[in-house]
Structures are given as C-alpha cells and as structure tokens.
Amino acid sequence: MGPAGGCWGCWCMYWRAPRMDIAGPARKTFKARMRAIVRKGPPPGLIAYRGGDPVGWVQVGPRPATPNWNGARRLSAPIDAGEADDAKIWAISCFVVPRAHRRQGVAADLLAGAVKWARKNRARFIDGCPVETSDRAANPASIYHGVASMFGSAGFR
C-alpha cells in the first residue's frame, strides 16, 4: 500500500475499525492493527504482482470481518440485518492500485481473483458497493471500492 497505507493512510481499516478511531489518534495504530490481522489470518485480501513487484491490493473476506461495511446507515447496509453476521457472505470492500499501475486492468484482475478466492472459501454470496461513474478521470479516492462497470463486466448484479 506504500508508506501512507493506501488512501488517507487507513491501511484498509476503514471498514474494520470503530468509527471513533477513523479520525482520532488511534488512526496511528492502523498499520500495526492490519499487520496483526494478516499474521493471525485468514488473509484479509489479495495482492496482485507483476514481475515480482506488488501492483495492487483488494480487501475481500467474510462480511463479519468488516463490521462497518454492515452498518445500518451505510451504503453497504445488508438487505436483511441477519446477513451482517453471516460468514458465508463475503465483501469486496476496497482496492488500492498505485498511480503507476492504474488503467492497466489491475483492479479487474484483483476483482477476478477476489471472486475466485471467495468461491474457493465457500462464500455463498459476494457483496460489493461499486461507484457508478462515466468519468474516466474520477478521483481514485472516491472509487476505492471499485466502479460499477468493472463489477458488471465480472458478472455482478
């Protein structure tokens, strides 16, 4: 994710950490907290490599691992509140692709890998909340959870 830990230095903790930690001093602990999640397992996402170098990241896993993804006042609120705790419903919640590797299909490859990983781990449903955009110059900070056209091309409804 680079020295800043992806967009806004969140280290993909935005959907995991308590809301009060997002803008507070606890934010400084996000890198260490993500490292602990990785070490404990299961993997919280996938990394794309090109020629041995990392070129992108996607956070994917059971929805209960990302409790803020399931918040009732969030775009990603579950249709049925009971689904928020269902470990067989997975979320693809965040992409990080460094500027030098954008517009080269990295995010689409990560999405395909995330779907394959979820299926391998017996997910019965894969959730995403991509952004509708026709603007190819969209700010990457506003589309970190993917774009609708990419999800549509991958077969999402």
Protein Blocks (a to p, Z undefined) as FASTA:
>chain_A
ZZnopahhlnopmmmmcfklmmmmklmmmmmmmmmmmmnopafbdcddeehiafbdcddd
dfklmmmlmpmkbfklcfblklmmmmkbccdfbdcddfklgonommmmmmmmmmmmmmmn
opabdcddddddfbfkbcfklmmnopfklmmmnopZZ
